[in-house]
Amino acid sequence: MGKKITAYKVTNLSKVNTELYLEGDHFITNRSVGILVNGKIKTIGNDTPDLSDYAKLEDIPDVSNFLTSEEVQQMIDEAIADLGGGEVE
């Protein structure tokens, strides 16, 4: 079995007295999470993601030729009427 994780809710990571806690203890604030490593609190999960791998504006296709929801609904209503479903409201 692994070591039990102890987590503490704090208001500010920089004001934590690290001498009172054990190596590997977790500290949680409203904005970040930190772990006590070598007597210092290291924040985790606050890295800004590299957005270069995501879609760029020029990669988004032109949707001006796509059907609108009203046009699709009209096509559905016409198909139901052609099948003898009667008039749809």
C-alpha positions as a Markdown table, in Angstrom:
| # | Residue | x | y | z |
|---|---|---|---|---|
| 1 | Met | 0.0 | 0.0 | 0.0 |
| 2 | Gly | 1.1 | 3.6 | -0.7 |
| 3 | Lys | 1.5 | 6.4 | 1.7 |
| 4 | Lys | -1.6 | 8.2 | 3.0 |
| 5 | Ile | -2.1 | 11.6 | 1.4 |
| 6 | Thr | -2.9 | 14.5 | 3.7 |
| 7 | Ala | -4.4 | 17.5 | 2.2 |
| 8 | Tyr | -5.0 | 20.9 | 3.9 |
| 9 | Lys | -7.3 | 23.8 | 2.8 |
| 10 | Val | -5.3 | 27.0 | 3.1 |
| 11 | Thr | -5.9 | 30.6 | 2.0 |
| 12 | Asn | -2.4 | 31.4 | 0.7 |
| 13 | Leu | 0.3 | 28.9 | -0.2 |
| 14 | Ser | 3.1 | 31.4 | 0.5 |
| 15 | Lys | 2.0 | 31.8 | 4.1 |
| 16 | Val | 2.2 | 28.1 | 5.0 |
| 17 | Asn | 4.9 | 27.3 | 7.6 |
| 18 | Thr | 6.4 | 24.2 | 5.9 |
| 19 | Glu | 8.3 | 23.1 | 9.0 |
| 20 | Leu | 5.0 | 22.0 | 10.5 |
| 21 | Tyr | 4.1 | 19.5 | 7.7 |
| 22 | Leu | 5.5 | 16.3 | 6.2 |
| 23 | Glu | 7.0 | 15.8 | 2.8 |
| 24 | Gly | 4.3 | 15.1 | 0.2 |
| 25 | Asp | 1.5 | 16.9 | 2.0 |
| 26 | His | -1.0 | 18.6 | -0.3 |
| 27 | Phe | -2.2 | 22.2 | 0.1 |
| 28 | Ile | -5.4 | 23.4 | -1.6 |
| 29 | Thr | -6.4 | 27.0 | -2.2 |
| 30 | Asn | -9.3 | 28.5 | -4.2 |
| 31 | Arg | -6.9 | 29.0 | -7.1 |
| 32 | Ser | -4.2 | 26.4 | -7.0 |
| 33 | Val | -2.9 | 23.2 | -5.5 |
| 34 | Gly | 0.6 | 22.7 | -4.0 |
| 35 | Ile | 2.7 | 19.8 | -2.8 |
| 36 | Leu | 5.4 | 20.0 | -0.1 |
| 37 | Val | 8.6 | 18.9 | -1.8 |
| 38 | Asn | 12.1 | 19.3 | -0.3 |
| 39 | Gly | 10.8 | 21.8 | 2.3 |
| 40 | Lys | 9.1 | 24.0 | -0.4 |
| 41 | Ile | 5.6 | 24.1 | -1.8 |
| 42 | Lys | 5.5 | 23.4 | -5.5 |
| 43 | Thr | 2.3 | 24.4 | -7.3 |
| 44 | Ile | 0.9 | 21.9 | -9.7 |
| 45 | Gly | -1.7 | 22.1 | -12.5 |
| 46 | Asn | -1.2 | 25.9 | -13.1 |
| 47 | Asp | 0.7 | 25.6 | -16.4 |
| 48 | Thr | -0.8 | 27.5 | -19.3 |
| 49 | Pro | -1.6 | 24.9 | -22.0 |
| 50 | Asp | 0.0 | 25.1 | -25.4 |
| 51 | Leu | -2.8 | 26.2 | -27.7 |
| 52 | Ser | -0.9 | 25.8 | -30.9 |
| 53 | Asp | -2.3 | 22.2 | -31.2 |
| 54 | Tyr | -5.9 | 23.5 | -31.2 |
| 55 | Ala | -8.1 | 24.7 | -34.1 |
| 56 | Lys | -7.2 | 28.1 | -35.6 |
| 57 | Leu | -9.8 | 30.4 | -37.1 |
| 58 | Glu | -8.6 | 29.6 | -40.6 |
| 59 | Asp | -9.0 | 25.9 | -39.9 |
| 60 | Ile | -12.8 | 26.3 | -39.2 |
| 61 | Pro | -14.8 | 25.5 | -42.4 |
| 62 | Asp | -17.2 | 27.9 | -44.0 |
| 63 | Val | -20.7 | 27.1 | -42.7 |
| 64 | Ser | -22.6 | 29.8 | -44.6 |
| 65 | Asn | -23.9 | 27.1 | -47.1 |
| 66 | Phe | -25.2 | 24.8 | -44.3 |
| 67 | Leu | -28.9 | 24.4 | -43.7 |
| 68 | Thr | -30.6 | 26.3 | -40.8 |
| 69 | Ser | -32.7 | 24.6 | -38.2 |
| 70 | Glu | -35.8 | 26.1 | -39.8 |
| 71 | Glu | -34.9 | 24.6 | -43.2 |
| 72 | Val | -34.3 | 21.2 | -41.7 |
| 73 | Gln | -37.7 | 21.3 | -39.9 |
| 74 | Gln | -39.4 | 22.3 | -43.1 |
| 75 | Met | -37.8 | 19.3 | -44.9 |
| 76 | Ile | -39.0 | 17.0 | -42.1 |
| 77 | Asp | -42.5 | 18.4 | -42.2 |
| 78 | Glu | -42.6 | 17.9 | -46.0 |
| 79 | Ala | -41.3 | 14.3 | -45.7 |
| 80 | Ile | -44.0 | 13.5 | -43.1 |
| 81 | Ala | -46.7 | 15.0 | -45.3 |
| 82 | Asp | -45.5 | 13.0 | -48.3 |
| 83 | Leu | -45.8 | 9.8 | -46.3 |
| 84 | Gly | -49.4 | 10.7 | -45.5 |
| 85 | Gly | -48.8 | 11.8 | -42.0 |
| 86 | Gly | -51.0 | 14.8 | -42.5 |
| 87 | Glu | -50.4 | 18.4 | -41.7 |
| 88 | Val | -47.8 | 19.1 | -39.0 |
| 89 | Glu | -48.1 | 22.1 | -36.7 |
